[in-house]
Each structure stands twice: as C-alpha cells, then as structure tokens.
Amino acid sequence: MRVAVVGGGIGGLALGAGLRRRGFEVTVFDRDTDVTATGGYHLTLDDRAQSALTELVEPKIMQRLLASGSALRLRERDAFWDRRGRLLGHGPDLSDSGSVDIDRITLRALLAEAVGDDLHLGRTVSGVSEDGPRVLFADAAPVSADLVVGADGAHSVVARHLAGGPTNSPAGIIGFSGRTRRADLSPAEQQRLRSRSGTAIAPHGAALYVGFLDPVGNAALDAPELRMSVTTGPTYIWGAMLPDPAGSLRTLRGRELQTALLNNFRERRWAERTLEVIAKADPDSVAAFRFNAASTRAADLAPWPAGRITALGDAVHATPPTAGMGAGAAIRDAASLVKHLSETDRSTAVERFEAEMRQRGSEVLTLAMKTVKWILATNTPLGAAATAVLTPLMAAAVRLRR
Ligand SMILES: Cc1cc2nc3c(=O)[nH]c(=O)nc-3n(C[C@H](O)[C@H](O)[C@H](O)COP(=O)(O)OP(=O)(O)OC[C@H]3O[C@@H](n4cnc5c(N)ncnc54)[C@H](O)[C@@H]3O)c2cc1C
C-alpha cells in the first residue's frame, strides 16, 4: 500500500515514521527546505503521546527524545500571579507527572531522522485530486497513492478540499512568544519565577504564560551523550496573550515587536518585574501568531465521508497552545492511523481512525478552549471588574496563609 503524506510537521513525520516501521511504502512532502529551520518552542508530550511515539519510532530515537526533554515531575508546582507578580495560587503537584517538554525543533529533527529518505523537503503541495487519489504540485508532476493523508497544519489544503472550506477559525486571541535564558534575569526575578511554569492574569484579556524548560538539569532521561536539545540550560519560554485584534502588533517582528509588546502591557498597568521576562528575551526569538481553533464538538470534526483521502492533527482539530496538547494529539492520530491500517480488515481503517480522531480532537480542544474562554471572559465588563477586585483579595489571602 502506498501512502502519500502532505506535511512533514509533527503529525506527518510521526505518521511517516510509523508507516515506514510497519513496512508501508510512504512518502512525506513538506514545503520547508530544512526541518530544523522552522522555529517554534517547546511542545508537551504527555504519557499517551509518549506511548503513541513508542509504537511509531525505534527505541533508540525514543531514548534520544527523552534525553533531550525536560521532565515535568522535576519541576515545582505551577504558579498563578496577578499583573503585579503577586502569587495567587498553585497548580497541582507534578511529582507523578509523566509528561515531558521538548523543543519543537528537536522533536521534528528526530522524527525526520526516523522517516529518512522518504521525506521530501521543498515540496509545496497545491492541492489533491480524488482521481487516483493524487497529490498536486504547482511545479512538478502529480503523485498517485492508495491513500493521501493531509498533515499540513491549521491552514491545510487537504482538509479544506475534504471539508469544502476552512476547518477552523480565529479563537479571539493573539499570542506572542519568546525565549529568555534564566541567567539573563535579575536575581529577584529568578527567585520569583523559580524552576516552575506559571501564568499571570489581569483584566481585559491580557495574560502571560511563562514556561520553564531545562533539558539539561531536568532531563527526562539522564543520558547526556544522547542529548540533542536546542535549549541548553534553564530557560523560560513565554507566551503573552492579548485579545484579537491586537492593533499593529501582529505585523511587527523581533526587537520592534518586543518593545511594542512591553509598551502595550505597561499601558495595561502591568508591573515592570512581571515584564522582565519579555524585556530580557532574545529579540530574534520574539514572534506573534493568531490562535486558531476548530470546533470542540466531535461531530463537527472531519465532516466528510471516509475515503482514500484523509487528514490528521491541526488540519482537522487546530488547537490553541493553551493546553499544550496539539502536538501530542497529532502524534496519537498518527499512531491510530498506523494501527488501523495494519489490521487485517483495511477496508474500514480510515473510518475507524477518523471516529477516534473526532473524539480525541474534541477532548483536547475542550481543554484548550477552557483557558481561552477564561482569558476572554476577563475582557467583558463584568469579567474585568471581577478580575480587578478578586486578584488583590486572592493575593492577600495567600500572603496571610504564609
Ligand atoms: C513553525 C511552527 C512553530 C510552532 N511552534 C509551536 C510552539 O512553540 N508551541 C506549540 O504548542 N505549538 C507550536 N506549533 C504547533 C504544533 O507544532 C502543532 O500544533 C502540532 O505539532 C500539530 O502538528 P501537525 O503535524 O498537525 O501540524 P504542524 O506541526 O503545524 O505541521 C504542518 C506541516 O505542514 C507543512 N505544510 C503546510 N502546508 C503545506 C503545503 N501546502 N505543502 C507542503 N507542506 C505544507 C508545514 O510546513 C508544516 O511542517 C508550531 C507549528 C509550526 C508550524
């Protein structure tokens, strides 16, 4: 059976690796010319994503992945702050967590290695045709396959063809992200942020997530000889969020964006100490992106009859990064498709895979949208007033308890 995969991001490469491992003839096409020149920050892989990966890649790739990942169980409990940096509370105990944070570039490079020469870079797909089915390119001959899988992300041409239109829409938030080395922060801010992730909330839809990553000190597998993380020491990967539209901010890049973002948060009366993590970021790492989301209803996902063209990952269930589950869901989709295609009754494999994917997509989207809705609720008159009144009270209660 010949499978053509459109998109060599996380889901497409995971699928390519798994199919190749099971002896399928597979070809993965991606428009990027270099898998490591893609950007992106850390991705969280929970237990389920890791067990899916164990099915898809050889144990030696899995070991390198774990040696390059930062274990959540070695992190302190997450914190919640207000815009002044006052502590409001803590997240759950992470000591039992099996989740790992890994650089997106590292994960993609490892998966690309597993796909080997079945990955074709610099190949932009212009569409798909039911006849064959075939993958179409603007500058090359079409490629026929027995099954075409669209793993081409939130703006998928394959899923758009299947659904007859976009499969997701803007979620109402613009995200701004960047990378800051812990050592670049003042001692006071290092002490406040500590080796934990956290989120600061404020009225009017502004929030700041600060994720802590240390693939060296907190390695999930202590095997330095196998490590290939892009992050080489304690680092904060932060994500600032503002209601969409966020004025001209989305069109800016690098230092200009960093300065404009800081000014926007200052105008919203955020304290300088909470903004230090943005101010001390590497300007080249600062980028803006719109959160897109598919429907949270399983019945709305993959709204097409099962056939010889299908799709997975963000192409079907585009998920904002607020639950850290988009990459894991794409990997689990890939493992599910490989499993069903490997079973004796292949005639209903795509149907069974799509049914599972609808449930999985709905589950992760519901979680991710909870946070999005919560942030957007602070941008209503009532929500803004409640946040302004309640956060100082919560901060005072925490101080008293101490
Ligand atoms: C550059 C980038 C950075 C990201 N950074 C983060 C991050 O820091 N944190 C986070 O939580 N999530 C991030 N994500 C999203 C996260 O990686 C995805 O949600 C998740 O991996 C889902 O995987 P996917 O395979 O469905 O889609 P993706 O991983 O987005 O992969 C889609 C792939 O399809 C390719 N593609 C798209 N259109 C075409 C076409 N017409 N022809 C050929 N190839 C095409 C793209 O080049 C891309 O490689 C990022 C995504 C991208 C693309």
PDBQT file of the ligand as one rigid body, heavy atoms in Angstrom, charges set to zero:
ROOT
HETATM    1  C1  LIG A 501       6.627  26.833  12.728  1.00  0.00    +0.000 C 
HETATM    2  C2  LIG A 501       5.731  26.249  13.797  1.00  0.00    +0.000 A 
HETATM    3  C3  LIG A 501       6.015  26.522  15.131  1.00  0.00    +0.000 A 
HETATM    4  C4  LIG A 501       5.196  26.013  16.130  1.00  0.00    +0.000 A 
HETATM    5  N1  LIG A 501       5.510  26.300  17.422  1.00  0.00    +0.000 NA
HETATM    6  C5  LIG A 501       4.767  25.789  18.418  1.00  0.00    +0.000 A 
HETATM    7  C6  LIG A 501       5.100  26.043  19.780  1.00  0.00    +0.000 A 
HETATM    8  O1  LIG A 501       6.073  26.707  20.092  1.00  0.00    +0.000 OA
HETATM    9  N2  LIG A 501       4.289  25.515  20.751  1.00  0.00    +0.000 N 
HETATM   10  C7  LIG A 501       3.173  24.784  20.428  1.00  0.00    +0.000 A 
HETATM   11  O2  LIG A 501       2.467  24.326  21.336  1.00  0.00    +0.000 OA
HETATM   12  N3  LIG A 501       2.854  24.528  19.161  1.00  0.00    +0.000 NA
HETATM   13  C8  LIG A 501       3.617  25.020  18.151  1.00  0.00    +0.000 A 
HETATM   14  N4  LIG A 501       3.290  24.764  16.870  1.00  0.00    +0.000 N 
HETATM   15  C9  LIG A 501       2.100  23.959  16.618  1.00  0.00    +0.000 C 
HETATM   16  C10 LIG A 501       2.365  22.499  16.864  1.00  0.00    +0.000 C 
HETATM   17  O3  LIG A 501       3.612  22.133  16.373  1.00  0.00    +0.000 OA
HETATM   18  C11 LIG A 501       1.214  21.784  16.173  1.00  0.00    +0.000 C 
HETATM   19  O4  LIG A 501       0.015  22.139  16.815  1.00  0.00    +0.000 OA
HETATM   20  C12 LIG A 501       1.266  20.314  16.313  1.00  0.00    +0.000 C 
HETATM   21  O5  LIG A 501       2.522  19.841  16.143  1.00  0.00    +0.000 OA
HETATM   22  C13 LIG A 501       0.285  19.662  15.318  1.00  0.00    +0.000 C 
HETATM   23  O6  LIG A 501       1.022  19.037  14.321  1.00  0.00    +0.000 OA
HETATM   24  P1  LIG A 501       0.602  18.956  12.818  1.00  0.00    +0.000 P 
HETATM   25  O7  LIG A 501       1.521  17.954  12.215  1.00  0.00    +0.000 OA
HETATM   26  O8  LIG A 501      -0.843  18.756  12.667  1.00  0.00    +0.000 OA
HETATM   27  O9  LIG A 501       0.898  20.372  12.207  1.00  0.00    +0.000 OA
HETATM   28  P2  LIG A 501       2.296  21.121  12.074  1.00  0.00    +0.000 P 
HETATM   29  O10 LIG A 501       3.270  20.589  13.045  1.00  0.00    +0.000 OA
HETATM   30  O11 LIG A 501       1.966  22.556  12.066  1.00  0.00    +0.000 OA
HETATM   31  O12 LIG A 501       2.820  20.680  10.620  1.00  0.00    +0.000 OA
HETATM   32  C14 LIG A 501       2.247  21.073   9.413  1.00  0.00    +0.000 C 
HETATM   33  C15 LIG A 501       3.324  20.950   8.350  1.00  0.00    +0.000 C 
HETATM   34  O13 LIG A 501       2.719  21.053   7.063  1.00  0.00    +0.000 OA
HETATM   35  C16 LIG A 501       3.559  21.781   6.225  1.00  0.00    +0.000 C 
HETATM   36  N5  LIG A 501       2.718  22.347   5.169  1.00  0.00    +0.000 N 
HETATM   37  C17 LIG A 501       1.671  23.188   5.311  1.00  0.00    +0.000 A 
HETATM   38  N6  LIG A 501       1.106  23.454   4.124  1.00  0.00    +0.000 NA
HETATM   39  C18 LIG A 501       1.820  22.749   3.205  1.00  0.00    +0.000 A 
HETATM   40  C19 LIG A 501       1.725  22.606   1.795  1.00  0.00    +0.000 A 
HETATM   41  N7  LIG A 501       0.772  23.227   1.098  1.00  0.00    +0.000 N 
HETATM   42  N8  LIG A 501       2.615  21.817   1.159  1.00  0.00    +0.000 NA
HETATM   43  C20 LIG A 501       3.586  21.163   1.859  1.00  0.00    +0.000 A 
HETATM   44  N9  LIG A 501       3.729  21.278   3.197  1.00  0.00    +0.000 NA
HETATM   45  C21 LIG A 501       2.848  22.055   3.859  1.00  0.00    +0.000 A 
HETATM   46  C22 LIG A 501       4.196  22.829   7.141  1.00  0.00    +0.000 C 
HETATM   47  O14 LIG A 501       5.432  23.271   6.614  1.00  0.00    +0.000 OA
HETATM   48  C23 LIG A 501       4.370  22.039   8.428  1.00  0.00    +0.000 C 
HETATM   49  O15 LIG A 501       5.640  21.456   8.504  1.00  0.00    +0.000 OA
HETATM   50  C24 LIG A 501       4.064  25.236  15.823  1.00  0.00    +0.000 A 
HETATM   51  C25 LIG A 501       3.764  24.953  14.468  1.00  0.00    +0.000 A 
HETATM   52  C26 LIG A 501       4.590  25.443  13.470  1.00  0.00    +0.000 A 
HETATM   53  C27 LIG A 501       4.284  25.107  12.009  1.00  0.00    +0.000 C 
ENDROOT
TORSDOF 0
